[in-house]
Amino acid sequence: MSNTSPVKFGTDGWRGVIADDFTFENVRTAAAAIAGYVLAKEDPAKGVCIGYDTRFGSPAFASAVAEVIAGAGIPVQLADRITPTPALSYAVKHGGAAGGVMITSSHNPAQWNGVKYKASYGGSGSPSIMAEIEGLLGKPLPGGKAAKIELVNFVPPYIEAIEQFVDLDLIARSGFRFAIDCMYGAGAGILAGIFSKIGVQYVEIRANHDPLFPGINPEPIEPHIWAAQDVVVERKCDAALITDGDADRIGAADEHGNFVDPHKIYSVILQWILERKKWPGDVTRAFNTTSMLDRIAARYGRRLHEHGIGFKYVCDLMLTEDILIGGEESGGIGIRRHLPERDGLLNSLLLANVMAEEKKTLGQLVERLQQEYGEHQYGRIDLHIPDALKNATIARAKAGVREFAGMKVEKVETLDGIKFWLDNPEAKSKPHAAKTWLLLRASGTEPLLRIYSESCSKESVKKLLEAARAFAMGALG
């Protein structure tokens, strides 16, 4: 029998609109499928860890999940406070749990919430695991004696782990001052606590827990980071470190208030790891991520793996290949020797570490990248459009497109969405400039079309994104 439930596990679990499809009934359905998977494929005696973020209803939804899983005879450790997703993943891996469940919708708008499954290795469930869980939706659980639910604070061991991953003494001696933007999310107080302990100056903003995320989506990209961009200039900070709603993604602003996109953050961290740390292993990147990473990996003789969009693909490669670091466009970067999981808080500390060791502000680090590897500029727009228009746009793109914004299509790739490589005359006048591409990708779970582009100038990116917007809006004639 096919699954007719509104619960659909996408690239990173299931998300829905609160009180519409994200209801207690459907959350319990998702929890039962997860319990069924743990009973069938894991050692249920190892138990399941459950955490939650600052979203509306998250603690209550987490309790409902705990009741279902414990009711299936699986011991549960339930967070006793708001918990970052990477802290929950750390608890799963280092506590030897059978798996974990995180109640969060990460960077989505306030009306959304979600259920993420974390596998026993402490990362996103692989595509095959998520498919198995989805296949168990609606299937009954065996009866029996309920297991114990224990309240646990998952945060202190996690903080200790990320502190040991960086050189805190070096950061303390650097003299740099940081802005910290928690975006009303689960990362509140963590970086501030670490910096306070080692005597680093900082300004923390939007650290109160507000499930309405007033005026923003808790996603560390423009325009939602305007407060960090303002405060980094006003308070004369050397960088702003920004984490999303559940603190697994990172964004940043430089000392001038300029947005530093996740591509540049990943590139800064990657070059530093390969140059300074010389840790072994390959590099991964998602289909919608900057080609600057390819150039950095090639310079240091590292193999680069390209994969679909969603951190579960990074995690899958980390479990099967010798992967050092992997990441995606939306600010998710993971380092396997820590966790096969993205971690916005760890990556914030790593950025501070890079700045301290290189003795450069964040803006200076980005400028050095552009000088060494050529100018790479990136942009993205999200079109919230009806499914009919979304699907018509993709159909039109598949039917064949010859040009965008006057640039001839040279090649088309369809690994995840439809990616057009374009002949950009501007790039020919710039040494080592980024190759120009445009990607259209329809969400499988929302009425949403995402459009991405990378090119050799901000003007070129803007022109392409607007051309693609017009292409989409005209898809139904």
VONUTOR-24878 format. One record per atom (N, C-alpha, C): residue in one letter; x, y, z. Coordinates in steps of 0.001 Angstrom, whole numbers, plus 500000, padded with zeros to 6 digits. Layout:
BEGIN
aXYZ/...
***
This chain:
BEGIN
m500853498806500000/m500000500000500000/m500889501244500000/s500582502215499145/s501393503415499044/s501143504332500241/n502121505182500516/n502021506114501632/n501168507315501236/t500040507499501906/t499175508652501634/t499265509689502741/s500160509493503681/s500343510427504796/s500923511739504280/p500568512873504912/p501208514146504559/p502674514205504980/v503114513219505751/v504508513171506179/v505362512663505025/k506298513493504561/k507212513139503491/k508621513510503931/f509513512556503905/f510887512826504316/f511690513305503114/g512103514582503152/g512868515158502058/g514354515047502302/t515118516089501855/t516575516019501936/t517089515989503370/d516287516452504320/d516764516448505706/d515583516294506657/g514871515179506524/g513751514923507403/g512454515462506832/w511466515641507708/w510139516113507297/w509858517464507918/r509315518373507111/r508932519691507602/r507494519972507183/g506805520770507991/g505441521138507667/g505034522413508373/v503920522959507962/v503390524176508565/v502639523802509838/i502989524460510940/i502402524165512240/i500887524362512191/a500169523367512710/a498704523356512803/a498023523127511460/d498813523007510389/d498248522638509093/d498553521159508877/d499757520844508405/d500147519430508328/d501096519027509453/f501761520024510085/f502620519683511229/f501761519711512487/t501087518588512729/t500183518431513871/t500722517341514787/f500167517247515984/f500605516190516898/f500343514811516296/e499232514670515608/e498925513369514992/e499992512981513978/n500366513912513108/n501356513593512095/n502760513457512675/v503062514228513708/v504356514073514389/v504447512680515004/r503377512223515590/r503380510867516166/r503520509809515064/t502925510052513902/t503087509131512775/t504551509039512352/a505210510211512266/a506635510226511925/a507457509520512992/a507136509762514259/a507860509128515367/a507699507616515338/a506503507149515009/a506276505703514949/a507106505064513853/a507232505738512703/a508062505206511615/a509527505145512033/i509993506181512754/i511373506178513250/i511569505048514252/a510610504868515150/a510703503772516126/a510732502427515410/g509909502284514378/g509900501034513616/g511241500759512971/y511875501813512462/y513204501644511857/y514232501217512901/v514226501880514064/v515184501543515124/v514991500101515579/l513751499667515723/l513469498286516136/l513960497285515105/a513853497647513827/a514197496705512758/a515677496702512411/k516344497872512504/k517683497992511932/k518787498326512939/e518410498767514140/e519406499154515140/e519217498309516394/d520093498526517377/d519927497892518682/d519076498819519537/p517789498543519696/p516915499484520397/p517306499713521849/a518035498764522434/a518446498930523830/a519386500119524015/k520029500555522932/k520934501702523018/k520180503020523149/g518904502999522847/g518067504171523067/g518163505224521983/v517295506222522112/v517207507325521154/v517300508642521914/c518091509575521406/c518207510922521974/c517250511854521234/i516579512743521956/i515614513651521344/i515899515073521820/g516009515996520852/g516242517399521170/g515235518284520470/y515268519582520803/y514327520519520204/y514912521923520226/d514387522773519317/d514891524136519203/d513900525143519796/t513980526395519356/t513180527478519947/t511832527672519265/r511489526862518301/r510255527082517546/r509006526848518388/f507918527411517897/f506644527271518594/f506271525799518729/g506044525385519954/g505603524016520206/g506691522964520211/s507926523345519951/s508978522327519842/s509114521450521092/p509108522016522314/p509214521133523486/p508062520123523574/a506852520567523261/a505698519667523337/a505755518604522247/f506173518991521049/f506305518013519970/f507395516993520309/a508490517457520923/a509560516535521324/a509047515539522361/s508222516005523298/s507651515098524299/s506744514055523653/a505988514473522641/a505114513531521930/a505936512459521225/v507036512870520599/v507929511900519949/v508507510943520984/a508911511484522124/a509483510649523193/a508484509607523668/e507227510002523830/e506198509070524297/e505993507926523307/v505985508249522014/v505795507199520994/v506967506239520976/i508174506780520977/i509362505924520883/i509533505098522155/a509347505726523317/a509432504965524570/a508310503935524646/g507151504279524109/g506033503343524098/g506294502099523277/a507235502192522334/a507632501030521535/a508702500201522228/g509037500568523480/g510021499800524241/g511451500272524044/i511642501457523485/i512981502001523219/i513285503082524255/p514354502944525045/p514690503969526027/p514949505316525351/v514563506399526009/v514695507743525441/v515448508646526402/q516391509410525831/q516986510542526536/q516418511797525879/l515647512560526643/l514967513745526139/l515654514996526675/a515979515928525793/a516638517165526212/a515814517888527267/d516499518416528262/d515802519160529311/d515803520659529047/r516324521053527870/r516390522470527499/r516559522580525984/i516445523788525473/i516677524041524046/i518091523607523683/t518215522915522549/t519466522247522198/t519812522479520728/p521039522896520403/p521448522981518999/p521447521590518348/t521121521545517087/t521135520259516382/t522483519553516482/p523629520237516266/p524898519501516371/p525164518948517766/a524626519578518806/a524789519033520162/a524009517735520306/l522837517672519705/l522052516433519718/l522786515344518950/s523337515685517788/s524079514708516985/s525316514210517726/y525991515125518427/y527169514733519211/y526765513732520298/a525628513982520941/a525159513074521987/a524852511693521428/v524266511651520237/v523956510366519607/v525235509574519351/k526201510228518706/k527434509517518332/k528251509114519556/h528508510053520429/h529431509791521540/h528745509129522727/g527428509122522738/g526708508384523760/g526344506980523322/g526683506638522083/g526416505294521580/g524938504989521415/a524138506006521091/a522698505794520937/a522378505115519612/a521202504541519537/a520759503911518287/a520408504953517243/g520048506156517681/g519685507230516771/g519221508440517540/g518794509452516813/g518329510683517451/g517232511339516646/v516433512135517316/v515377512907516670/v515510514354517121/m515511515262516154/m515579516692516449/m514313517362515942/i513625518063516837/i512445518827516450/i512907520231516079/t512910520511514795/t513362521796514275/t512954521915512824/s512797523139512382/s512684523386510951/s513826524279510498/s514900524235511283/s516170524850510918/s516013526316510553/h516137526647509280/h516147528032508818/h514815528458508196/n513806527588508232/n512525527924507623/n511811529056508375/p510810529693507747/p510029530726508436/p509348530188509696/a508868531109510525/a508388530770511869/a507211529805511878/q506394529802510829/q505206528935510836/q505530527472510583/w506789527173510295/w507202525797510009/w507832525139511227/n507716523813511285/n508510523010512202/n508823521697511500/g509642520860512117/g510044519647511430/g510584518581512355/v510798517413511771/v511357516252512462/v512564515783511662/k513743515885512271/k514965515380511633/k515371514087512318/y515828513120511528/y516360511889512107/y517874511906512011/k518527511599513115/k519974511481513168/k520338510018513418/a521148509476512543/a521503508061512638/a522555507829513716/s522867506580513968/s523750506218515083/s525146506801514949/y525560507142513729/y526890507713513513/y526931509212513808/g525802509806514192/g525781511204514584/g525634512182513438/g524955511774512393/g524721512660511257/g523368512388510644/s523040513180509622/s521764513005508945/s521604511586508437/g520380511084508533/g520115509772507985/g520452509739506499/s521117508697506050/s521482508581504640/s520216508484503794/p520327508716502480/p519150508574501620/p518465507216501768/s519254506160501931/s518642504833502061/s517906504693503392/i518463505252504476/i517791505208505782/i516491506000505732/m516544507198505136/m515333508017505075/m514247507339504248/a514650506639503199/a513668505917502385/a513035504782503190/e513844504103504014/e513299503024504843/e512311503560505878/i512658504695506492/i511757505287507477/i510441505700506812/e510544506324505660/e509323506740504965/e508464505532504599/g509121504416504278/g508382503199503946/g507631502602505123/l507981503033506335/l507325502511507541/l506193503417508030/l505952504523507345/l504874505416507753/l503531504691507700/g502798504797508785/g501486504167508847/g501497502715509276/k502684502133509429/k502771500743509866/k502648500674511385/p501913499695511923/p501734499600513379/p503010499180514093/l503169499657515320/l504291499242516157/l503860498080517044/p504801497217517417/p504441496119518321/p504083496641519705/g503163495979520369/g502808496359521730/g503844495849522714/g503731496266523940/g504678495818524958/g504857496867526024/k505826496623526882/k506081497515528005/k506814498771527545/a506365499918527997/a507016501174527650/a508363501291528345/a509319501916527654/a510649502140528218/a510698503482528949/k511808503738529600/k511985504933530424/k512317506154529575/i511823507323529965/i512198508614529387/i513019509373530427/e514262509665530099/e515176510356531008/e515461511761530481/l515364512761531342/l515695514130530958/l517203514355531071/v517800514925530008/v519256515049529930/v519624516418529354/n520734516978529837/n521315518191529253/n522435517766528300/f522193517881527004/f523164517442526000/f524233518493525699/v524077519701526236/v524901520822525767/v526330520832526318/p526580520637527624/p527957520764528132/p528992519865527454/p528722518553527222/p529740517744526556/p530044518240525145/y529031518751524483/y529217519275523127/y530104520519523152/i529852521431524081/i530678522637524182/i532127522261524442/e532340521316525320/e533708520860525611/e534385520336524348/a533639519620523521/a534199519044522293/a534607520131521300/i533761521128521073/i534122522146520073/i535220523061520607/e535292523233521922/e536397524016522494/e537735523327522242/q537748522004522314/q538990521260522107/q539409521206520648/f538486521553519741/f538751521450518315/f539510522664517782/v539529523744518546/v540189524972518090/v541228525416519113/d542022526407518729/d543054526954519614/d542478528172520333/l541886527950521486/l541254529040522222/l542269530072522692/d543474529627523048/d544495530573523499/d544857531548522377/l544979531027521166/l545311531868520014/l544201532883519751/i542966532427519826/i541822533336519631/i541822534410520710/a542112534002521946/a542117534958523063/a543194536024522888/r544344535638522328/r545460536579522157/r545314537465520922/s544363537137520052/s544274537820518762/s543877539290518875/g543128539613519920/g542637540977520063/g541434541291519204/f540944540312518463/f539779540540517620/f538507540627518463/r537569541401517947/r536279541597518592/r535199541049517656/f534245540310518202/f533262539632517373/f531836540058517712/a531023540158516681/a529576540233516854/a529033538813516719/i528074538457517548/i527441537136517512/i525945537340517322/d525411536802516234/d523977536913515958/d523374535513516036/c522545535280517032/c521940533958517255/c520613533789516524/m520089534841515925/m518847534803515146/m517683534198515936/y517642534460517246/y516599533962518149/y516598532428518246/g517697531804517914/g517723530352517799/g518430529639518931/a518689528355518673/a519206527446519698/a520667527673520043/g521370528484519261/g522779528743519556/g522998529826520589/a521942530430521077/a522063531553522007/a522912531193523224/g523858532054523529/g524668531912524736/g525882531022524604/i525983530232523559/i527084529254523501/i528392529914523103/l528453530614521967/l529690531304521598/l530009532391522616/a528974533083523083/a529189534126524088/a529810533544525356/g529343532387525761/g529896531740526948/g531356531357526776/i531688530836525597/i533081530446525325/i533972531682525297/f533528532740524604/f534335533956524507/f534491534628525874/s533442534602526671/s533532535189528015/s534591534474528834/k534616533171528721/k535540532360529515/k536997532642529176/i537269532962527897/i538665533156527478/i539024534639527318/g538058535515527628/g538363536941527620/g538337537609526260/v537590537064525321/v537443537672523995/v536277538648524015/q536473539833523438/q535409540822523390/q534364540426522347/y533102540620522699/y532034540259521773/y530792541093522066/v529907541122521087/v528580541702521240/v527593540643520762/e526691540202521624/e525715539179521237/e524360539834521006/i523740539511519880/i522423540069519567/i521437538948519229/r520169539263519329/r519062538355519012/r519272536992519684/a519649537061520975/a519906535842521743/a518707535415522571/n517644536218522581/n516435535797523289/n515667534793522422/h515027533860523080/h514284532831522363/h512910533370521990/d512693533582520707/d511419534113520231/d510942533256519067/p509915532422519253/p509477531514518188/p508871532212516979/l508633533514517083/l508127534262515920/l509255534746515017/f510505534660515487/f511652535165514720/f511290536518514096/p510981537522514916/p510360538762514422/p511140539434513296/g510449539580512175/g511006540305511043/g511946539532510156/i512228538274510491/i513213537515509697/i512779536057509548/n513424535371508635/n513538533918508691/n514884533638509345/p514989532644510214/p516262532409510910/p517280531704510008/e517546532320508872/e518502531792507899/e519632532801507761/p520887532401507921/p521993533366507988/p522459533871506627/i521511534447505882/i521798535080504603/i521053536415504552/e521393537238503566/e520644538479503364/e519225538156502901/p518203538923503290/p518264540160504079/p518166539942505587/h518142538690506037/h517809538393507438/h518923538746508419/i520123539035507906/i521256539304508809/i521542540790508960/w520584541637508602/w520822543078508633/w521272543561510018/a520737542959511078/a521098543400512436/a522576543147512709/a523078542011512250/a524507541715512431/a525361542657511587/q524905542947510381/q525654543859509516/q525748545251510135/d524681545674510788/d524695546988511447/d525611546994512669/v525480545993513521/v526193546016514800/v527695545807514607/v528101545055513592/v529534544821513394/v530251546126513053/v529541547041512369/v530113548348512049/v530007549293513244/e528816549344513854/e528585550265514974/e529515549996516151/r529761548705516420/r530576548344517594/r532022548009517226/k532386548317515982/k533774548166515515/k534305546736515730/c533506545771515295/c533925544368515382/c534704543976514128/d535445542905514237/d536259542427513109/d535543541369512281/a534431540862512757/a533592539913512018/a532315539707512808/a531263539328512102/a530022538875512740/a529849537400512440/l529594536623513486/l529387535178513371/l527900534918513600/i527259534268512629/i525798534162512628/i525397532697512502/t524498532242513363/t523992530874513266/t522485530889513076/d521978529849512436/d520559529785512092/d519735529266513264/g518470528943512989/g517526528595514047/g517938527442514925/d518595526421514349/d519030525295515179/d520547525199515270/a521232526241514792/a522682526425514963/a523533525410514225/d522997524799513171/d523856523908512390/d524414524579511139/r523914525781510818/r524409526508509651/r525077527801510089/i525998528272509236/i526749529484509547/i526580530519508446/g526550531781508865/g526667532918507973/g527613533906508634/a527988534965507917/a528937535912508504/a528844537259507800/a529376538263508473/a529567539577507876/a530975540039508236/d531594540778507322/d532953541242507605/d532916542544508392/e534078543106508639/e534189544274509500/e533517545520508920/h533229545484507632/h532560546614506977/h531056546388506861/g530569545266507382/g529159544949507294/g528768544234506022/n529740543854505219/n529447543114503993/n529097541666504317/f528067541157503684/f527690539755503849/f528791538868503292/v529200537893504083/v530146536870503621/v529350535589503462/d529113535207502221/d528223534071501980/d528881532759502393/p528080531687502551/p528632530403503001/p529693529827502078/h529672530198500797/h530701529720499866/h532072530261500269/k532108531536500620/k533380532139501030/k533812531584502390/i532849531373503275/i533180530803504588/i533797529420504416/y533152528590503611/y533670527237503359/y535058527333502738/s535239528240501788/s536528528369501109/s537626528814502069/v537312529768502951/v538292530233503950/v538710529085504862/i537722528356505369/i538025527251506284/i538777526137505562/l538346525816504333/l539013524740503579/l540465525070503326/q540754526275502832/q542149526613502538/q543000526544503803/w542451527034504909/w543210527013506165/w543487525592506625/i542498524726506548/i542694523330506963/i543747522647506104/l543680522867504776/l544632522203503883/l546032522800504008/e546111524115504184/e547405524786504264/e548056524632505635/r547285524859506698/r547857524890508049/r547784523538508762/k546644522886508688/k546453521646509424/k546953520426508664/k546804520484507334/k547240519375506465/k546572518041506835/w545333518132507324/w544608516906507627/w544315516145506335/p544392514829506355/p544167514052505134/p542682513941504793/g542423513592503536/g541056513304503117/g540596514145501940/d539516513697501329/d538922514369500178/d537978515483500627/v537469516199499629/v536572517330499849/v535276517064499089/t534131517462499666/t532872517346498936/t532211518713498849/r531370518850497842/r530529520043497751/r529236519684497032/a528186520412497349/a526895520195496713/a526881520803495310/f525918520375494526/f525757520774493128/f525569522283492972/n525077522952494011/n524801524388493945/n525849525225494660/t527040524680494824/t528071525342495620/t529216525828494734/t529928526815495209/t530941527513494427/t532027526614493838/s532450526958492630/s533554526233491992/s534906526680492536/m534925527706493396/m536185528068494049/m536727526900494865/l535822526100495426/l536256524935496200/l537024523950495334/d536620523815494076/d537329522925493153/d538762523396492959/r538924524713492834/r540260525262492609/r541151525103493839/i540568525299495017/i541352525120496243/i541761523658496402/a540816522743496208/a541127521315496337/a542207520903495348/a542108521387494104/a543099521022493078/a544478521550493453/r544530522756494009/r545820523348494381/r546559522488495399/y545799521876496300/y546426521069497349/y546358519569497053/g546020519233495828/g546040517841495401/g544988516969496049/r543844517564496369/r542767516791496996/r541660516492495984/r541139515309496064/r540013514932495213/r538745515635495700/l537943516126494758/l536686516782495106/l535514515967494573/h534538515703495454/h533331514965495102/h532164515943494995/e531441515906493897/e530228516708493752/e529021515807493992/h528009516336494676/h526856515505495032/h525586516325495016/g524461515675495277/g523170516346495300/g523053517327496452/i521953518071496461/i521728519135497439/i521038518560498675/g521623518827499835/g521145518254501083/g522319517618501809/f522430517893503116/f523615517424503829/f523666515905503957/k522548515226503777/k522588513766503880/k523508513166502828/y523703513868501691/y524626513362500668/y526074513504501119/v526372514604501827/v527702514767502423/v527951513632503413/c526982513425504268/c527114512396505301/c527309511017504680/d526548510725503647/d526656509429502977/d528074509213502451/l528661510241501849/l530031510129501352/l531022509977502498/m530773510670503609/m531675510564504754/m531691509158505334/l530619508414505128/l530548507054505655/l531162506035504713/t531372506419503447/t531853505448502460/t533208505804501840/e533621507076501953/e534877507527501363/e535738508191502436/d536998508460502087/d537904509151503002/d537691510658502846/i536659511173503498/i536283512576503362/i536770513366504568/l537451514472504297/l537892515381505352/l536795516366505722/i536200517002504711/i535244518084504940/i534241518101503801/g533021518456504120/g531989518544503096/g531030519665503414/g530358520182502381/g529453521281502656/g528480521568501542/e527609522525501829/e526530522870500916/e526315524376500907/e525537524838499962/e525308526260499725/e524673526983500895/s523850526291501663/s523048526957502683/s523780527160504012/g525081526967504027/g525843527238505244/g526129526018506091/g525823524837505569/g526105523606506288/g527466523058505911/i528389523045506856/i529746522540506626/i530056521546507729/g530533520369507355/g530859519343508338/g532284518855508198/i532916518562509323/i534278518028509357/i534209516670510031/r534592515643509310/r534307514287509768/r534982513940511084/r536174514475511336/r536853514105512585/r536119514666513807/h535189515588513580/h534303516063514650/h532993515277514595/l532246515447513523/l530972514768513308/l530694514729511809/p530012513708511318/p529523513752509935/p528239514583509884/e528353515818510301/e527192516685510549/e527624518136510405/r526741518977509860/r527050520402509797/r526965521000511203/d527768522030511410/d527859522593512755/d528210524066512665/g527202524944512777/g527432526370512658/g528251526946513792/l528145526369514986/l528898526874516133/l530369526517516031/l530664525273515665/l532064524891515469/l532690525725514356/n531974525891513256/n532538526646512136/n532725528120512481/s531902528655513374/s532122530020513860/s533448530114514620/l533692529130515476/l534963529103516204/l536146528907515258/l535951528095514225/l537025527884513248/l537347529177512501/l536312529939512137/l536572531230511479/l537385532138512388/a537018532176513670/a537780532986514626/a539220532492514719/n539415531181514660/n540743530578514722/n541566530962513486/v540937530903512309/v541633531284511080/v542060532751511151/m541145533616511564/m541481535035511680/m542662535257512625/a542630534535513744/a543703534695514737/a545042534214514193/e545029533068513513/e546302532519513025/e546849533310511842/e545970533767510966/e546418534518509794/e546611536002510096/k546133536430511285/k546223537837511687/k545532538753510673/k544359538330510232/k543589539088509256/k542128539149509681/t541487540265509387/t540052540351509597/t539344539444508586/l538053539240508778/l537323538375507855/l537306538970506448/g537137540289506346/g537155540926505040/g538481540741504325/q539571540804505066/q540896540601504464/q541082539156504000/l540533538206504747/l540625536801504329/l539863536561503029/v538692537156502912/v537903536996501686/v538603537651500507/e539161538839500720/e539875539531499648/e541069538706499167/r541756538061500087/r542891537215499697/r542425536046498830/l541296535460499190/l540744534374498375/l540484534829496950/q539841535991496800/q539499536486495466/q540757536773494655/q541792537224495315/q543045537493494611/q543730536198494173/e543678535185495018/e544385533939494719/e543643533057493725/y542304533045493794/y541537532087493001/y540610532732491977/g540666534062491854/g539794534747490914/g538489535146491572/e537843536150490978/e536614536658491566/e535470535676491367/h534851535293492475/h533674534422492470/h532559535147493225/q531482535441492531/q530326536084493168/q529124535160493017/y528266535193494019/y527186534209494092/y525892534888494508/g524783534347494043/g523486534864494462/g522417533789494392/r521330534012495135/r520212533068495146/r518924533835495386/i517862533437494701/i516539533948495023/i515600532759495197/d514653532920496110/d513646531899496372/d512297532411495880/l511691531690494961/l510383532067494453/l509325531181495098/h508493531775495931/h507383531051496537/h506209531140495572/i506070530124494748/i505086530133493671/i504267528844493725/p503083528841493158/p502265527621493174/p502982526451492499/d502628525254492930/d503268524065492366/d503120524003490849/a501973524434490332/a501755524378488883/a502790525220488139/l503053526420488654/l504037527294488017/l505450526750488216/k505720526244489409/k507028525637489690/k507312524496488717/n506356523600488580/n506535522434487708/n506617522837486239/a505844523860485845/a505896524331484461/a507252524938484139/t507850525622485117/t509180526206484913/t510221525122484645/i510180524077485452/i511141522988485271/i510914522289483928/a509651522084483570/a509354521448482279/a509865522301481122/r509675523615481245/r510149524523480197/r511682524500480097/a512332524449481254/a513797524405481254/a514313523105480636/k513632522000480922/k514050520707480359/k513839520640478854/a512875521420478369/a512573521386476938/a513688522007476095/g514578522748476751/g515703523315476020/g515703524823476062/v516788525405476544/v516963526853476614/v518288527190475942/r518287528203475100/r519497528568474365/r520316529647475046/e519655530534475788/e520401531618476429/e519643532180477628/f520415532813478535/f519868533592479642/f520611534917479676/a519880535992479756/a520465537336479853/a521489537584478757/g521206537066477576/g522100537262476450/g523326536376476446/m523425535468477411/m524574534555477482/m524172533187476941/k524938532692476017/k524642531423475368/k524849530238476312/v523913529294476287/v524059528075477070/v525079527166476385/e526133526807477129/e527181525941476588/e526994524481476975/k526420524259478177/k526308522890478701/k525185522865479717/v524518521718479833/v523450521550480815/v523743520313481657/e523579520441482987/e523752519310483899/e522483519144484729/t522172517897485079/t520906517625485775/t521102516723486998/l522234516870487686/l522473516066488877/l521402516304489941/d521017517563490146/d519996517917491135/d519425519270490718/g518328519250489970/g517840520456489330/g518417520549487927/i518329521734487333/i518833521942485970/i519845523088486015/k521083522770485671/k522186523726485764/k522663524077484357/f522648525383484068/f523082525870482766/f524457526531482910/w525428526038482167/w526736526688482099/w526695527657480922/l527135528894481147/l526905529966480192/l528207530595479711/d528173531056478469/d529306531754477868/d529186533234478229/n529982533662479200/n529910535030479704/n531104535830479180/p530886536766478250/p531997537549477691/p532799538292478755/e532129538709479857/e532822539449480906/e533941538629481538/a533726537332481641/a534713536469482300/a536021536397481518/k535946536601480210/k537147536485479383/k538141537604479639/s537668538681480240/s538559539814480516/s539159539763481919/k538785538739482691/k539259538636484063/k540057537342484240/p541308537435484675/p542110536211484862/p541542535341485988/h541433534046485713/h540988533062486704/h539574533336487228/a538772534076486468/a537423534400486936/a536566533147487033/a535540533234487882/a534621532108488038/a533900531833486726/k533695530564486434/k532841530203485308/k531400530522485689/t530605530880484701/t529251531353484957/t528233530227484819/w527393530083485849/w526335529072485771/w525070529568486457/l523960528928486077/l522644529238486622/l521940527924486896/l521353527788488083/l520709526537488479/l519262526797488885/l518347526006488332/l516941526025488727/l516648524725489454/r516064524839490655/r515761523637491421/r514427523798492145/a513533522879491906/a512220522898492545/a512269522099493832/s511716522663494908/s511618521937496165/s510664520760496004/g511037519642496609/g510167518475496566/g509121518474497662/t509228519412498610/t508324519410499766/t507555520716499946/e507898521782499184/e507256523086499352/e506929523685497984/p505968524627497923/p505712525368496681/p506795526421496485/l507979525976496137/l509161526830496155/l510092526456495001/l510553527474494273/l511574527298493243/l512780528117493650/r513918527475493771/r515145528191494111/r515963528383492835/i516526529576492716/i517353529919491563/i518713530356492100/y519767529734491622/y521126530005492084/y521985530426490887/s522978531261491159/s523914531615490100/s525272531964490681/e526311531643489914/e527668532089490240/e528285532664488975/s529014533769489160/s529664534398488021/s530852535210488515/c531400536015487593/c532634536736487889/c532394538145488410/s531126538551488572/s530829539867489137/s529433539854489741/k529210540750490681/k527894540852491296/k526848541275490271/e527247542150489338/e526318542620488312/e525869541484487408/s526788540618487053/s526462539474486202/s525507538523486909/v525755538272488183/v524876537396488968/v523469537980489040/k523373539276489337/k522069539926489448/k521302539842488136/k521991540065487034/k521350540015485720/k520798538617485432/l521559537599485771/l521131536220485527/l519953535825486402/l520005536202487673/l518906535857488569/l517596536506488115/e517671537746487670/e516453538425487209/e515945537818485908/a516864537403485036/a516454536734483796/a515760535410484107/a516287534706485101/a515682533428485480/a514331533640486154/r514203534712486939/r512917535019487566/r511854535265486484/a512218536053485478/a511274536337484391/a510927535067483628/f511914534208483439/f511700532917482766/f510681532080483536/a510825532049484866/a509910531260485693/a508502531834485698/m508393533140485871/m507078533752485983/m506298533676484669/g507005533470483562/g506340533336482274/g506131531911481829/a506386530953482737/a506358529541482339/a504976529045481951/l503936529667482512/l502569529238482165/l501963530104481062/g502809530935480450/g502316531777479363/g501554532955479874/
***
